[in-house]
Amino acid sequence: MSAPRAASQASAYLLLDIAGTECALPRSAAAEVLPLPALSRPPADGGWLLGFANLGGRALPVLDLARFLGLREGEAAAGLYAHLVLAGDRSLAWLVDRVVDLVSVPEEAHRAAEREASLNGCVAGAVALGDRLVPVLDPARLLTAAEAARIAAQTRAAEARLAAVPEILADSSPDPSPLGPPG
């Protein structure tokens, strides 16, 4: 009797709708999928940097993945199914039109892609899902070092503004008694 064959390696991917383009993101690159919260906007319009979400008292930069990848011109209103995909390192979140599914893809369904012939050079390959070939985004290719440094600087400024809010509220809180302090 022969030994059982090892199961082929499968990889998990989030399937994303980005301005009508289906893309896959390795599940390991996403810490969480979050609903779209209210965002504070940076003082200077950041183009694809939409603003900052308050994530547990920390300013989280939110990037519009459709604008970043050149799939959409200008800002579009977030749809009913818009989500934030929190990066695996929790440093930023990507706005997508919809997180469609979580799929397991066998090794034999993976395809190579040419970096220069992909969405801003951000596609690492593709996965065959039925009769569809879905591009796989490489999170390491999404931001250049210069873009990451600019976002980090704006994040520090947003965190400083956010940190000042409790102090402002504490300093300007009215006396709880409508008559003023006893005495």
HELIX and SHEET records of a PDB file:
HELIX    1   1 ARG A   27  ALA A   29  5                                   3    
HELIX    2   2 LEU A   65  PHE A   68  1                                   4    
HELIX    3   3 GLU A  107  ALA A  109  5                                   3    
HELIX    4   4 ARG A  115  ALA A  117  5                                   3    
HELIX    5   5 LEU A  119  GLY A  121  5                                   3    
HELIX    6   6 PRO A  139  LEU A  142  1                                   4    
HELIX    7   7 ALA A  145  ASP A  171  1                                  27    
SHEET    1   A 3 THR A  21  PRO A  26  0                                        
SHEET    2   A 3 ALA A  10  ILE A  18 -1                                        
SHEET    3   A 3 ARG A  98  PRO A 106 -1                                        
SHEET    1   B 5 ALA A  30  PRO A  35  0                                        
SHEET    2   B 5 HIS A  83  ALA A  87 -1                                        
SHEET    3   B 5 ALA A  93  VAL A  96 -1                                        
SHEET    4   B 5 ARG A  58  ASP A  64  1                                        
SHEET    5   B 5 LEU A  49  LEU A  55 -1                                        
SHEET    1   C 3 HIS A 110  ALA A 112  0                                        
SHEET    2   C 3 VAL A 123  LEU A 129 -1                                        
SHEET    3   C 3 ARG A 132  LEU A 137 -1                                        
END                                                                             
